Amino acid sequence: MYDFFAYLITHIILPLIGTIFLGWVAWKFWLHYVQQDFISGIDWVLLEIIPPRDVLRSPQAMELFITNALYHWSEKGGKEEYWQGAVWFWFSLEIVSIDGQVHFFIRTPSRIKSLIETQMYAQYPQAQVKVVEDYTLAVDEISKKSAWNGWGCEFKLIKPEAFPIRTYIDYGLDEDPKEEYKVDPISSVIEFFGSLQKGEQAWLQIIITPSKKMYHTKDTWFGKHDWVAESKEVLKKMLRPYTRLQKGEAGTFAKEIRTPEFLKKTVEGAAAKTSKLGFETGIRLVYVAKKEIFPVGKRTNNSRNIRLILRQYAKPDSNEFFRFNSAQGDFYSGIIPASPKTVMLLANRMLNEYRERAFFHLPLRHHIFSKHFWNWPFPTVLIVGAVIKAYAHPQTFILNTEELASLWHFPGQILKVPTLTRIESKEASPPPDLPI
């Protein structure tokens, strides 16, 4: 009997497990290969959006633009997804300061360009949309031999994504107040970006794709649910201490939830978030400057001030952004601080990932050398780590259209930043009775 079980394990079960494991690895590599092949065939364009001189509409207009132009959700068949490697398109909404001149950009696949133009003109008829060169190419690299130094980071939410950040509706912009009474959260971003001097650049990118994020359903083997159902589960868990069974007629029981006063706004905000379309989102921030300017204290303190530009979206009873994966080497600092060489390496890596607009469908290096597998200080000690520092895997989260429009929209006339590029003249159609 012992020999039979030994034979069963060594000759049947272990080879079967090994075959299944190798098949799973091969499948993952194949899927990665065909997706990267598909992505390499995408023709990308960078569009600069020059806002009109008079922005009279609330950020709700930008919310409608994001909904109509950027939400490309579709079911892909097995051949498309697993043989051709088709992926959902993603877009990068960017606010950029170059020597203090502030610009708005959208990076998009070229086949979506005309749709973006028409939807932008539908909401902002006096705006201008034009194809431009990628501004990141002007900064070659961050290294000892380069003229540039830099810092960068990514952002994540400090609480479950069911809870929203502070939006333009919280600031009353949906009520279309008079210009002098408007309090626009994007103003602090534009003001700071407009204050930069010659030789300084600041880049903010918000990379989005329609959410297909799935979560494991509790008490099932393979059940999954989307972010809307997950938000409901988070609320149920939060309200569990305030839920009780109440006995009704004929011995029936019903759940009664008594939400305490201090949680009502939080619950209402979370419930409202799921009523709008959700995008899986990643946010990255980069500051670069010439080396004679960059060190803190020599000329400006902008390399430190830039870290606070999303603070106005914080909603302490709900959610807020938290800085993550900083180029300071946070993941590589502890008892032994990260060396200046490591800090510069991480800053250059952040520059490259910004340029690649990398958050979704990451290159293989992100998976093999991920921090999930190689924890500091081991990558530095091991032979692998002596060559490649481990990658901190980017964090993505769900933001709905209201939250995205709060982060990326054109400010009104109350913001008088001369370095914000605007269309200074209005275009008018010719009179219908003009002689030919």
NUMIGU-558567 format. One record per residue (C-alpha): residue in three letters; y negated, x, z negated. Coordinates in steps of 0.1 Angstrom, whole numbers, padded with zeros to 4 digits. Layout:
residuo | py | px | pz
ala | Y | X | Z;
...
//
This chain:
residuo | py | px | pz
met | 0000 | 0000 | 0000;
tyr | -0024 | 0028 | -0009;
asp | -0017 | 0045 | 0024;
phe | -0024 | 0013 | 0043;
phe | -0058 | 0008 | 0026;
ala | -0067 | 0044 | 0032;
tyr | -0058 | 0041 | 0068;
leu | -0077 | 0008 | 0071;
ile | -0109 | 0024 | 0057;
thr | -0108 | 0057 | 0075;
his | -0095 | 0046 | 0109;
ile | -0110 | 0011 | 0112;
ile | -0138 | 0002 | 0088;
leu | -0157 | 0035 | 0088;
pro | -0156 | 0039 | 0126;
leu | -0167 | 0003 | 0130;
ile | -0196 | 0008 | 0106;
gly | -0205 | 0040 | 0124;
thr | -0204 | 0024 | 0158;
ile | -0226 | -0005 | 0146;
phe | -0251 | 0019 | 0131;
leu | -0252 | 0041 | 0162;
gly | -0256 | 0010 | 0183;
trp | -0285 | -0002 | 0162;
val | -0302 | 0032 | 0165;
ala | -0297 | 0032 | 0203;
trp | -0311 | -0003 | 0205;
lys | -0342 | 0007 | 0186;
phe | -0347 | 0037 | 0208;
trp | -0342 | 0017 | 0239;
leu | -0367 | -0010 | 0228;
his | -0392 | 0016 | 0219;
tyr | -0388 | 0034 | 0252;
val | -0392 | 0003 | 0274;
gln | -0422 | -0009 | 0254;
gln | -0439 | 0024 | 0257;
asp | -0432 | 0025 | 0294;
phe | -0447 | -0010 | 0297;
ile | -0478 | 0000 | 0277;
ser | -0483 | 0031 | 0298;
gly | -0487 | 0009 | 0328;
ile | -0516 | -0012 | 0312;
asp | -0549 | -0004 | 0327;
trp | -0575 | -0005 | 0299;
val | -0613 | -0009 | 0303;
leu | -0641 | -0006 | 0278;
leu | -0667 | -0033 | 0280;
glu | -0702 | -0030 | 0265;
ile | -0716 | -0063 | 0254;
ile | -0754 | -0061 | 0252;
pro | -0766 | -0091 | 0231;
pro | -0796 | -0112 | 0242;
arg | -0830 | -0107 | 0228;
asp | -0829 | -0140 | 0210;
val | -0796 | -0148 | 0193;
leu | -0802 | -0184 | 0182;
arg | -0765 | -0194 | 0177;
ser | -0745 | -0190 | 0145;
pro | -0714 | -0167 | 0143;
gln | -0694 | -0199 | 0151;
ala | -0702 | -0192 | 0187;
met | -0684 | -0158 | 0184;
glu | -0656 | -0175 | 0167;
leu | -0652 | -0198 | 0197;
phe | -0653 | -0168 | 0220;
ile | -0625 | -0150 | 0200;
thr | -0604 | -0182 | 0201;
asn | -0608 | -0188 | 0238;
ala | -0608 | -0153 | 0252;
leu | -0586 | -0132 | 0229;
tyr | -0558 | -0154 | 0216;
his | -0530 | -0148 | 0242;
trp | -0499 | -0162 | 0225;
ser | -0469 | -0168 | 0248;
glu | -0432 | -0170 | 0246;
lys | -0415 | -0140 | 0264;
gly | -0380 | -0143 | 0278;
gly | -0352 | -0119 | 0270;
lys | -0356 | -0101 | 0303;
glu | -0394 | -0096 | 0298;
glu | -0391 | -0085 | 0262;
tyr | -0359 | -0064 | 0261;
trp | -0356 | -0051 | 0297;
gln | -0391 | -0048 | 0309;
gly | -0406 | -0041 | 0274;
ala | -0434 | -0066 | 0277;
val | -0456 | -0068 | 0246;
trp | -0485 | -0090 | 0237;
phe | -0519 | -0076 | 0246;
trp | -0542 | -0064 | 0219;
phe | -0579 | -0060 | 0218;
ser | -0604 | -0037 | 0200;
leu | -0637 | -0051 | 0188;
glu | -0660 | -0022 | 0181;
ile | -0695 | -0016 | 0166;
val | -0707 | 0019 | 0174;
ser | -0737 | 0041 | 0165;
ile | -0744 | 0071 | 0187;
asp | -0774 | 0091 | 0174;
gly | -0786 | 0059 | 0158;
gln | -0783 | 0037 | 0189;
val | -0761 | 0007 | 0180;
his | -0737 | -0008 | 0206;
phe | -0710 | -0035 | 0207;
phe | -0678 | -0029 | 0227;
ile | -0646 | -0046 | 0235;
arg | -0616 | -0026 | 0248;
thr | -0593 | -0048 | 0268;
pro | -0566 | -0047 | 0295;
ser | -0583 | -0049 | 0328;
arg | -0566 | -0081 | 0338;
ile | -0583 | -0100 | 0309;
lys | -0618 | -0086 | 0319;
ser | -0629 | -0116 | 0339;
leu | -0619 | -0141 | 0312;
ile | -0638 | -0121 | 0285;
glu | -0669 | -0121 | 0308;
thr | -0668 | -0158 | 0314;
gln | -0662 | -0168 | 0278;
met | -0689 | -0144 | 0266;
tyr | -0714 | -0159 | 0290;
ala | -0703 | -0194 | 0280;
gln | -0714 | -0187 | 0244;
tyr | -0742 | -0162 | 0251;
pro | -0756 | -0169 | 0286;
gln | -0783 | -0142 | 0283;
ala | -0759 | -0114 | 0272;
gln | -0748 | -0086 | 0295;
val | -0713 | -0074 | 0300;
lys | -0706 | -0041 | 0318;
val | -0678 | -0016 | 0321;
val | -0686 | 0018 | 0305;
glu | -0669 | 0052 | 0299;
asp | -0651 | 0057 | 0266;
tyr | -0677 | 0071 | 0242;
thr | -0650 | 0088 | 0221;
leu | -0644 | 0113 | 0248;
ala | -0677 | 0130 | 0240;
val | -0661 | 0143 | 0208;
asp | -0634 | 0167 | 0219;
glu | -0617 | 0174 | 0186;
ile | -0623 | 0182 | 0149;
ser | -0611 | 0217 | 0143;
lys | -0625 | 0251 | 0133;
lys | -0635 | 0259 | 0169;
ser | -0650 | 0225 | 0176;
ala | -0687 | 0217 | 0171;
trp | -0678 | 0185 | 0153;
asn | -0666 | 0176 | 0118;
gly | -0656 | 0141 | 0107;
trp | -0642 | 0117 | 0082;
gly | -0623 | 0085 | 0087;
cys | -0602 | 0058 | 0070;
glu | -0584 | 0025 | 0075;
phe | -0588 | -0007 | 0055;
lys | -0563 | -0031 | 0039;
leu | -0566 | -0062 | 0018;
ile | -0561 | -0058 | -0020;
lys | -0544 | -0092 | -0023;
pro | -0520 | -0112 | -0002;
glu | -0534 | -0121 | 0032;
ala | -0532 | -0158 | 0023;
phe | -0566 | -0154 | 0005;
pro | -0597 | -0150 | 0027;
ile | -0625 | -0126 | 0026;
arg | -0661 | -0137 | 0023;
thr | -0672 | -0152 | 0056;
tyr | -0703 | -0163 | 0074;
ile | -0697 | -0199 | 0061;
asp | -0699 | -0185 | 0025;
tyr | -0733 | -0171 | 0035;
gly | -0744 | -0205 | 0049;
leu | -0747 | -0194 | 0085;
asp | -0727 | -0224 | 0097;
glu | -0756 | -0247 | 0086;
asp | -0779 | -0229 | 0111;
pro | -0808 | -0222 | 0086;
lys | -0842 | -0211 | 0097;
glu | -0843 | -0175 | 0108;
glu | -0863 | -0163 | 0077;
tyr | -0837 | -0178 | 0054;
lys | -0806 | -0163 | 0070;
val | -0785 | -0139 | 0051;
asp | -0761 | -0122 | 0076;
pro | -0733 | -0100 | 0062;
ile | -0733 | -0079 | 0094;
ser | -0769 | -0069 | 0088;
ser | -0760 | -0041 | 0064;
val | -0735 | -0026 | 0090;
ile | -0761 | -0027 | 0118;
glu | -0789 | -0013 | 0095;
phe | -0768 | 0016 | 0083;
phe | -0756 | 0024 | 0118;
gly | -0792 | 0023 | 0131;
ser | -0803 | 0047 | 0104;
leu | -0781 | 0076 | 0117;
gln | -0799 | 0106 | 0132;
lys | -0794 | 0127 | 0163;
gly | -0760 | 0145 | 0161;
glu | -0744 | 0117 | 0140;
gln | -0720 | 0090 | 0152;
ala | -0702 | 0061 | 0134;
trp | -0675 | 0040 | 0149;
leu | -0659 | 0008 | 0135;
gln | -0630 | -0008 | 0153;
ile | -0612 | -0041 | 0146;
ile | -0580 | -0042 | 0165;
ile | -0564 | -0076 | 0169;
thr | -0534 | -0093 | 0185;
pro | -0522 | -0129 | 0180;
ser | -0501 | -0131 | 0149;
lys | -0463 | -0132 | 0154;
lys | -0457 | -0117 | 0119;
met | -0426 | -0132 | 0103;
tyr | -0415 | -0132 | 0067;
his | -0380 | -0136 | 0052;
thr | -0374 | -0171 | 0039;
lys | -0361 | -0171 | 0003;
asp | -0325 | -0182 | -0004;
thr | -0315 | -0177 | 0032;
trp | -0297 | -0149 | 0050;
phe | -0316 | -0148 | 0082;
gly | -0343 | -0175 | 0079;
lys | -0378 | -0165 | 0087;
his | -0412 | -0182 | 0086;
asp | -0447 | -0175 | 0099;
trp | -0479 | -0165 | 0081;
val | -0490 | -0202 | 0076;
ala | -0458 | -0210 | 0057;
glu | -0461 | -0177 | 0038;
ser | -0496 | -0186 | 0027;
lys | -0482 | -0219 | 0013;
glu | -0455 | -0200 | -0006;
val | -0481 | -0177 | -0021;
leu | -0501 | -0207 | -0033;
lys | -0470 | -0224 | -0047;
lys | -0462 | -0192 | -0066;
met | -0497 | -0189 | -0080;
leu | -0498 | -0226 | -0091;
arg | -0463 | -0226 | -0106;
pro | -0475 | -0222 | -0142;
tyr | -0497 | -0253 | -0136;
thr | -0469 | -0274 | -0120;
arg | -0446 | -0298 | -0139;
leu | -0422 | -0326 | -0132;
gln | -0435 | -0360 | -0140;
lys | -0411 | -0389 | -0146;
gly | -0418 | -0420 | -0125;
glu | -0403 | -0454 | -0121;
ala | -0365 | -0459 | -0118;
gly | -0360 | -0425 | -0133;
thr | -0375 | -0406 | -0103;
phe | -0394 | -0373 | -0107;
ala | -0424 | -0361 | -0089;
lys | -0442 | -0327 | -0090;
glu | -0477 | -0328 | -0105;
ile | -0500 | -0298 | -0100;
arg | -0530 | -0295 | -0122;
thr | -0551 | -0268 | -0107;
pro | -0574 | -0252 | -0133;
glu | -0611 | -0253 | -0125;
phe | -0614 | -0215 | -0122;
leu | -0587 | -0215 | -0094;
lys | -0600 | -0244 | -0073;
lys | -0622 | -0224 | -0050;
thr | -0595 | -0199 | -0045;
val | -0569 | -0225 | -0036;
glu | -0594 | -0243 | -0013;
gly | -0602 | -0211 | 0005;
ala | -0566 | -0202 | 0010;
ala | -0558 | -0237 | 0023;
ala | -0588 | -0236 | 0047;
lys | -0577 | -0202 | 0061;
thr | -0545 | -0215 | 0076;
ser | -0564 | -0243 | 0095;
lys | -0576 | -0217 | 0121;
leu | -0558 | -0193 | 0144;
gly | -0546 | -0161 | 0129;
phe | -0547 | -0126 | 0143;
glu | -0527 | -0096 | 0131;
thr | -0555 | -0071 | 0124;
gly | -0561 | -0034 | 0117;
ile | -0595 | -0019 | 0108;
arg | -0604 | 0017 | 0112;
leu | -0637 | 0036 | 0105;
val | -0647 | 0070 | 0117;
tyr | -0678 | 0091 | 0111;
val | -0684 | 0123 | 0131;
ala | -0713 | 0147 | 0131;
lys | -0722 | 0182 | 0142;
lys | -0711 | 0207 | 0117;
glu | -0746 | 0217 | 0107;
ile | -0752 | 0181 | 0097;
phe | -0719 | 0168 | 0083;
pro | -0716 | 0185 | 0049;
val | -0729 | 0162 | 0022;
gly | -0762 | 0173 | 0008;
lys | -0774 | 0194 | 0037;
arg | -0792 | 0166 | 0055;
thr | -0778 | 0132 | 0048;
asn | -0752 | 0115 | 0026;
asn | -0739 | 0093 | 0054;
ser | -0704 | 0106 | 0052;
arg | -0702 | 0090 | 0018;
asn | -0724 | 0059 | 0023;
ile | -0704 | 0048 | 0053;
arg | -0674 | 0040 | 0031;
leu | -0692 | 0010 | 0016;
ile | -0701 | -0008 | 0048;
leu | -0676 | -0037 | 0043;
arg | -0684 | -0043 | 0006;
gln | -0704 | -0075 | 0014;
tyr | -0672 | -0092 | 0026;
ala | -0657 | -0089 | -0009;
lys | -0649 | -0122 | -0026;
pro | -0636 | -0112 | -0060;
asp | -0619 | -0145 | -0068;
ser | -0601 | -0144 | -0034;
asn | -0598 | -0111 | -0014;
glu | -0616 | -0079 | -0003;
phe | -0611 | -0048 | 0017;
phe | -0598 | -0015 | 0002;
arg | -0601 | 0019 | 0017;
phe | -0567 | 0034 | 0027;
asn | -0553 | 0064 | 0045;
ser | -0585 | 0084 | 0041;
ala | -0590 | 0117 | 0060;
gln | -0599 | 0132 | 0027;
gly | -0561 | 0137 | 0022;
asp | -0556 | 0111 | -0005;
phe | -0519 | 0110 | 0003;
tyr | -0516 | 0148 | 0001;
ser | -0537 | 0152 | -0031;
gly | -0523 | 0151 | -0065;
ile | -0517 | 0180 | -0090;
ile | -0522 | 0202 | -0060;
pro | -0552 | 0190 | -0039;
ala | -0551 | 0189 | -0002;
ser | -0563 | 0221 | 0014;
pro | -0594 | 0222 | 0037;
lys | -0570 | 0229 | 0066;
thr | -0551 | 0197 | 0058;
val | -0583 | 0176 | 0055;
met | -0595 | 0188 | 0089;
leu | -0561 | 0181 | 0104;
leu | -0562 | 0146 | 0091;
ala | -0597 | 0140 | 0103;
asn | -0586 | 0151 | 0138;
arg | -0556 | 0128 | 0136;
met | -0579 | 0099 | 0127;
leu | -0601 | 0107 | 0157;
asn | -0571 | 0107 | 0180;
glu | -0557 | 0074 | 0166;
tyr | -0591 | 0058 | 0169;
arg | -0593 | 0070 | 0206;
glu | -0558 | 0056 | 0212;
arg | -0567 | 0023 | 0194;
ala | -0534 | 0028 | 0177;
phe | -0522 | 0000 | 0153;
phe | -0495 | -0018 | 0172;
his | -0465 | -0004 | 0190;
leu | -0471 | 0031 | 0176;
pro | -0458 | 0063 | 0192;
leu | -0425 | 0076 | 0180;
arg | -0441 | 0103 | 0158;
his | -0454 | 0076 | 0135;
his | -0418 | 0063 | 0129;
ile | -0400 | 0096 | 0125;
phe | -0426 | 0113 | 0103;
ser | -0437 | 0082 | 0085;
lys | -0447 | 0083 | 0048;
his | -0419 | 0058 | 0043;
phe | -0394 | 0086 | 0047;
trp | -0413 | 0119 | 0039;
asn | -0431 | 0117 | 0006;
trp | -0456 | 0144 | -0005;
pro | -0452 | 0172 | -0013;
phe | -0418 | 0174 | 0005;
pro | -0431 | 0174 | 0041;
thr | -0451 | 0205 | 0032;
val | -0421 | 0222 | 0015;
leu | -0395 | 0213 | 0041;
ile | -0393 | 0229 | 0075;
val | -0403 | 0196 | 0092;
gly | -0434 | 0193 | 0070;
ala | -0445 | 0228 | 0078;
val | -0451 | 0218 | 0114;
ile | -0461 | 0181 | 0111;
lys | -0477 | 0163 | 0081;
ala | -0462 | 0129 | 0074;
tyr | -0481 | 0099 | 0089;
ala | -0494 | 0072 | 0067;
his | -0482 | 0041 | 0084;
pro | -0512 | 0018 | 0094;
gln | -0515 | -0014 | 0074;
thr | -0521 | -0046 | 0093;
phe | -0529 | -0081 | 0079;
ile | -0538 | -0115 | 0091;
leu | -0574 | -0126 | 0095;
asn | -0583 | -0159 | 0111;
thr | -0610 | -0164 | 0137;
glu | -0636 | -0173 | 0111;
glu | -0631 | -0140 | 0093;
leu | -0631 | -0120 | 0125;
ala | -0663 | -0136 | 0137;
ser | -0679 | -0127 | 0104;
leu | -0670 | -0090 | 0109;
trp | -0680 | -0089 | 0146;
his | -0709 | -0110 | 0159;
phe | -0745 | -0105 | 0172;
pro | -0771 | -0106 | 0144;
gly | -0801 | -0129 | 0148;
gln | -0838 | -0121 | 0151;
ile | -0842 | -0117 | 0114;
leu | -0826 | -0082 | 0118;
lys | -0853 | -0060 | 0133;
val | -0834 | -0028 | 0141;
pro | -0851 | -0012 | 0170;
thr | -0820 | 0009 | 0178;
leu | -0798 | -0021 | 0184;
thr | -0796 | -0025 | 0222;
arg | -0806 | -0059 | 0233;
ile | -0815 | -0076 | 0267;
glu | -0853 | -0076 | 0266;
ser | -0859 | -0101 | 0294;
lys | -0845 | -0135 | 0301;
glu | -0829 | -0142 | 0334;
ala | -0838 | -0175 | 0351;
ser | -0823 | -0193 | 0381;
pro | -0846 | -0196 | 0412;
pro | -0863 | -0230 | 0417;
pro | -0842 | -0254 | 0438;
asp | -0870 | -0260 | 0463;
leu | -0875 | -0223 | 0471;
pro | -0879 | -0220 | 0509;
ile | -0852 | -0198 | 0526;
//
